[in-house]
Amino acid sequence: MHDQFDVTLEDQELLDEVELTTSLIIAASESDESLTQEQIDLILGVTPVEAEPEPSSPESPAPSD
């Protein structure tokens, strides 16, 4: 007979988030100073996105007819 209450309560996405948070907590507790954004990115395994350079002068709007 199948027990409707016998379910797996494992959420892999949540477990991944907990692991990342735990890694940050451990790194922060071992550091004497605040973590830099670069250190945080390294711990989380993310690559920073390069910001596009802003134009030196805004383009003038096209004339309306």
C-alpha positions in Angstrom: 0.0 0.0 0.0 1.3 3.4 -1.0 1.8 5.9 1.9 0.8 9.4 0.8 3.0 10.9 3.5 6.1 9.0 2.5 7.7 11.7 0.3 11.2 13.0 -0.2 11.5 16.5 1.2 14.7 17.3 -0.7 14.9 20.4 -2.8 18.2 20.4 -4.7 18.0 24.1 -5.6 17.5 25.0 -1.9 20.4 22.8 -0.9 22.6 24.5 -3.5 21.7 27.9 -2.1 22.4 26.7 1.5 25.8 25.5 0.4 26.7 28.8 -1.3 25.5 30.7 1.8 27.5 28.5 4.1 30.6 29.0 2.0 30.2 32.8 2.3 29.6 32.6 6.0 32.7 30.5 6.5 34.9 32.8 4.4 33.6 35.9 6.1 34.2 34.4 9.6 37.8 33.5 8.6 38.5 37.0 7.3 39.6 39.9 9.5 38.1 42.4 7.0 35.0 42.6 4.9 35.1 40.4 1.7 35.6 42.3 -1.5 33.2 41.8 -4.4 35.9 39.9 -6.2 36.3 37.5 -3.3 32.6 37.0 -3.1 32.4 36.3 -6.8 35.2 33.8 -6.5 33.5 32.0 -3.6 30.2 31.9 -5.5 31.9 30.8 -8.7 30.5 33.7 -10.8 32.2 35.6 -13.5 31.7 39.4 -13.3 30.0 40.9 -16.3 32.0 43.6 -18.1 30.2 46.9 -18.1 29.8 48.4 -21.6 31.6 51.7 -21.9 29.3 54.6 -21.8 29.3 56.9 -24.9 31.2 60.1 -24.5 28.3 62.2 -25.6 24.6 61.3 -25.9 23.3 60.9 -29.4 21.0 63.7 -30.5 17.4 62.6 -31.1 16.3 62.2 -34.7 14.4 65.1 -36.1 10.6 64.7 -36.1 8.6 65.4 -39.3 
